[in-house]
């Protein structure tokens, strides 16, 4: 095999505070992470993501 391969992993982001957004974004960019954030607040929204067969790393 030739060429470089990049490993990208998805993570579930539960922190919805704007104060941490820039830090989380930089962390994700640095380590090849893709943050997935629930559109709504609450356990039901988190469980909907977990049940949707999203590949989280």
Beta strands, then each sheet from edge to edge (+ up, - down):
strand 1: 9-13
strand 2: 33-37
sheet 1: 1+ 2+
end
